Amino acid sequence: MREALLDWFDANARAFPWRTAGPRDAYVVMVAEALLQQTQAARAVPAFLRFVARFPTPASLAAAPSEDVLAQWQGLGYYQRALRLHACAAVLLRVHGAAVPDDLAALQALPGIGRYGARAIAAQAFGRDVVAVDANVRRVGARLLALEAPGDLAIERGLEALLCSDATPALRGVSVTEALIELGATVCTPRAPACSLCPLRPACAGRSAPESYPGRRATRARLREVMHPLVARRGGRVALQRRPRSGRWAGLWGFPVAAAGEVPQGRTLAGFEHVLTHRTLQVRPRIVPPRRLSGEITWIPVSQVAAGGGDHPVAAVDRRVAERLLEVRPSGRGNDEVVA
Ligand code: SF4
């Protein structure tokens, strides 16, 4: 099965800039893995090229200010990934001589890497014969092994027993993990898997009813939350604040936000829903005079915020608030307050 899977990958894998033939730059693999955690591969390509051109080595990434790193991440969301990668580069420099370690335990000890990341990097950068379980591999494994409610460890062990040999996988230039990820993305898809094209079909215990594996997980009810961004404007600029380095939208710039439960005074701007992974935000911006804001404020052109913030990168929700502001015609009653 192992050879059939790797042969299939050789013939069918999509071309991506991080899938280079021959020895790979482990740092580049690490950047690609960070990008691919929450972003589809095709969408990640321009950001990947931009990122490795701007930060071609761990040293260049570690030396950059976090604003630069976040700016290169703009539009991809989940900005914590960028900050973790930045922190990772600093550890590589400080502890590992500016190189990515090839040892699983050392990889897993890096900031934000975890079990999946360590195994994915070890497999794809160093040819290690290990399985890393992401959503695609979880689905392929559950079907191949006919497991209805498997944990990731059961899938990892089951797939390694079936497909990994501890031989010399680097000679093939491709890892079982990368081939499984690609198979899950293109053949063993969530709906209507193309079993007739699958190299694992002869060994697949779930092929007669693939869509029953894995069984449905209980879906968590999506939480709803009200958010009141406070919008103050001077001429064509709006007041932004830097968010803390931990928590939602860490390190990004954004409109100040009213405390939870507070319903601020002020005119309203057209509200909207903003969907995050596990919750839906009911965004109800309030127009407030600048004196209403506390803390350090930076005035940024509203058009710049609507375009993502430039050197003051903002989250998508703040970009959407700025877009609504641009749709509003100022009243001309003064330049400190916008009337919606
Ligand atoms: S035979 Fe079908 S269900 Fe089984 S691994 Fe291949 S595509 Fe998935």
Residues whose N, C-alpha, C, O or C-beta is under 5 A from the ligand:
A	BS01	SF4	V140 R143 L144 V187 C188 P193 A194 C195 C198 L200 R201 C204 G206 R207 P210
